[in-house]
């Protein structure tokens, strides 16, 4: 997958994360062609990117 520049991305954390400092959460940012995911406690760390279509299929399969 081609590299995507995410420095200006608007990251958001799940509303179900609890909001505490010790929560294990991920943050998600949506770009034009990909969805990026990172560890909320290590914002400068690795970022995983997925094609938007794959992310949509993943989210559709998550039980509510």
Secondary structure as UniProt FT lines:
FT   TURN            7..8
FT   STRAND          12..13
FT   TURN            15..16
FT   TURN            21..22
FT   STRAND          26..30
FT   STRAND          34..39
FT   TURN            40..41
FT   TURN            43..44
FT   STRAND          47..51
FT   HELIX           52..60
//
